[in-house]
Amino acid sequence: MDSIYFAGIAEIVTEIRMREISPREVIEAHLARIEKLQPNLNAFVHVDAEGARRLALAAEASVLRGDAVGMLHGVPISIKSCIDIAGWPCPAGSRLRADYVASEDAVLVSRLKAAGAILIGNTNVPEFLMAYETDNALSGNTSNPWELSRSAGGSSGGEAAAIASGCAMGGVGSDGGGSVRVPAHFCGISGLKPTPGRIPGTGHFPRGAGGFGWLGVVGPMARTVADVRALFDVMKGPDADDALSSAIEARSFGERELRGMRVGILESDALGDVTRETREAVQKAAGLLSEEFHVEPFPLIGLEQAIELWWFFFGPMIAHLFQPMVEGREVELSSMFREYLSVARLKVEPTVDEFMGACVRRDILRAKIIKQMRDVPILLSPVCASPAFRHGEGNWQPGCGYRDTMRHAQWLNLAGFPGASVPIGFSAKGLPIGVQVIGRPNEDELVLAVAEILETARGRWKAPPI
């Protein structure tokens, strides 16, 4: 059955179109996979087996009638449980939202369905998405399919575990500080944090708007970059309810067009130390790309300020916004979310002048970073400091926590840059190590083109031993 669990999206859609396999067979195989692995992984918080079977039957009938087949026809997709799907519980990992059931689909969900995707379930997250480990008081923790004692990452950890283990062919996460890229890196799959506005964030909780619009985005996750691109192509495009969305003209890039382009190996003292194996993975990626590109060290100035500004928004400002929702209900919160609040809350409430000043500094710094990358459109870097940590080892404490270990991912959210995580190698303990491909704003297609060249040079994707 591995030929179904770990097949690519284009391969399965072609086989469905040619009637070599039926949508019902694909869905039944994945539902059986979920039933087998869910007790150990705990990747899902809701599985709609009945709805998936009904849609698979309709998809099969459509093929038999000779109807046009969409880009995702019959493909089983999972969705992070903070994104609205009509009729499904979407609790965002919190007891405070345990009774919330979405009344309508998020825009990106509607687009996936219109392309023929079959949504099979939604996946686990840390409470309100505010950690790099997926664990909460409502539905427990999610394990890494490469080693169950390890975290699947966060906040899109359920998505990464589901996709890496063959329970879904692809899915959708969200990323406010690495929450697509870090779980993808931990679980050995690919994921894209797009430029804000390229995929509508409408229907996501918390909603990104106003001064927080640059920070969080929704993005595709899959085992291969080709599948990530297929999901991106379906979901992208403007939406009137997303203030940052715009109609960006998509570009395609061939290897001949890209040959000789400058690619920088990101260097900055602000990013801190990484493990030797992580550093070697970046060096390996640079070597793999050196036949097609001009790869060179690239020092980037301003990242210390970018990371501090990111924390101002992600820490004190978001904690301040959560305060009315959690006040008087602290006993219902998970320990991880309480820890976040204890570290993020300021003793004195931030002023409007402080907030507006931070917004201005962010925009000025973003322009400076773009200017530095004028002639070097792609950067390579680690995703974070190490492979997946053990359950419970992550924290927000100064000096040893996420503000130190996740810096490589966080600055992109402050600046609104696209970045993709591509699995490159493994640690001595057999844990996946990904490398980040970073691009300039709205050049997401270029990021994916380079990521796919890197992936091809790396060789065939490896499945976890679960």
Phi, psi and omega in degrees: 000350179303331180296338175267311184303318189248019176286160175277160183298311182299322180297313182292318180297320177297316180295324176294316181297322181275002180063029175276340175211152182256152175305326179295320177297319181296313182292318180297322178297318182286323176295322177294322178297316178299314180301323181287318190263340183304319181302329180267322184276319187055047180280329187257148170251342178207130176237125181257074183295317181297314179296321179295319179295321179296316179291325178295321177297317178294322179295323178293317178298323179297319178294318181295330177282347182085019179294160175297140183255129180286171183298336183237027187301116177081007185274125179284123185236141173250159185225139176300140191280021171249009182245129188293130170229120188306127177085355181257146170291134181228074193279350184053033173073017186234140172298334181290342177241020185299331183263004182283125175236127184293141179267340178210162181285142166300155182303317181295327177294317177301321181290321177297315180297319180297332178276001176100001180295148176248112181281124185256339180175169173243161200241161189287151181215161167290159184303125180055018172074014193262046175198163177262016172228136183269101179202141179200166183283348182273315187227010173081194185257157178253134183262156180278127181295345177278331176199115190295340178282354183256156178285147172276359182090180180200159008266353179268042184291322177298320177299311183299317180294319180297317183286315181297327184273358179086017178275341175214152181276341179184178181187189184230127173244191173217160194213110176248355180190021183122011191286348166266314190287320181293310176300323177299315177298314180298323187257001174077034175235185179252153177202148181243124163268106184281170169298137177307133179097343180290324173241128182299135176267006180302131180092007177261141174244132354289154181280135176268119181204169178059226181292351181258004185298325180288334196290307188248140179222162170261147184206155182281149177225140180195176182282334180232157178295325178301319179288324174300316179296321179300317178292319178300315181298326179285318188274337187289163178125159186290157176212128185298334182275355177252110188298334182269351186288148179205160182274090178274130179289120182287146177237152173245150184229125174265162182298324180296319181294327184272341186305130178089355178298147181279131176236128183260141170268110189298131176231132176193128177296339182291342187273346176080184184276154172230165178292157179303317181294325177294315178298319179294328178295320177294318177298321177297315179299318178299319178295320180295327181274347188293340178285334182258331190233164172268103186260131186211154173299146183218099175285133181243125183265137174111000186287332176300315178293322180299317182291321177294319177294320177304315181294324178303315180284311186287330181269266185304319184291313180290322175301321178297320179292328179285340189306312180298329182286324187263347185300127181084355181237021184303328182296338181274351184279152176289156179298326180293320180287324176297322178296316177305312181297320182295327180276323188277328184294137175271147178293327177245130182299139179295148180267165176298321180297320178296317181294312181295322177298320178295322178297318180294315180297323177298313183294321179294316180294319178303316180296322179294321179292317178300318180297320179296330182267016184305319183254358180232088190284346183231137175239149172249139176203166167299162171277316175204190192284338187202170170292185185304134177270169178287156178308133175085356182276344180279152178196172179258010186290139180299141174091337183220356188257202188299331181292344177258319188274342186249018186298326181299331180271326193291324187294333178296326180289324176297318186270348180074034180265150173279149177206141179240141174262129181234123178293132185241321184202198183221151175283173178298337179269006176082019179266140182296149174229122178259163175236144183264130173254116189248138178230177178278158183307136178070010175253042182298321181295326176292318176304313182293324179296315179292320179300322181288324175298318178298316180297318179297318179293328179295319184110182188302140177295141182252133180274150177291160186274023183280000000 
